Amino acid sequence: MKVETVRWNIKVSKDTDVTLRAHLRARGAKPGDRSKFIAEAVRRRVLQCTVQEIWARNADANPDEIQRNADQVVSEVLAERADESTPK
């Protein structure tokens, strides 16, 4: 499956550019590796921000209640999957 891509125009400092290019070159970079590196960095940062937001939102939550809710959701998903895999 081909992933649709978009072109970004970004500006970074010369130092950042040199550092990234040296990092990739030292690892035998191929064409496109810079874009892949940046895309992965963006995904990781978005995930990190999301996790921090969730931690902040749940700072006052009862850990036992969170665990009970998680256990309930996991049980429901497992039950749904079992139903889906049962021949009809």
SULNORZI-V613853 format. One record per backbone hydrogen bond with DSSP energy under -1.0 kcal/mol. CO is the residue of the C=O (numbers start at 0). NH is the residue of the N-H. If there is no record, write none. Layout:
co->CO nh->NH
co->CO nh->NH
This chain:
co->12 nh->16
co->13 nh->17
co->14 nh->18
co->15 nh->19
co->16 nh->20
co->17 nh->21
co->18 nh->22
co->19 nh->23
co->20 nh->24
co->21 nh->25
co->23 nh->28
co->24 nh->27
co->29 nh->32
co->31 nh->35
co->32 nh->36
co->33 nh->37
co->34 nh->38
co->35 nh->39
co->36 nh->40
co->37 nh->41
co->38 nh->42
co->39 nh->43
co->40 nh->44
co->41 nh->45
co->42 nh->46
co->43 nh->47
co->44 nh->48
co->45 nh->49
co->46 nh->50
co->47 nh->51
co->48 nh->52
co->49 nh->53
co->50 nh->54
co->51 nh->55
co->52 nh->56
co->53 nh->57
co->55 nh->58
co->57 nh->60
co->61 nh->65
co->62 nh->66
co->63 nh->67
co->64 nh->68
co->65 nh->69
co->66 nh->70
co->67 nh->71
co->68 nh->72
co->69 nh->73
co->70 nh->74
co->71 nh->75
co->72 nh->76
co->73 nh->77
co->74 nh->78
co->75 nh->79
co->76 nh->80
co->77 nh->81
co->78 nh->82
co->79 nh->83
co->80 nh->84
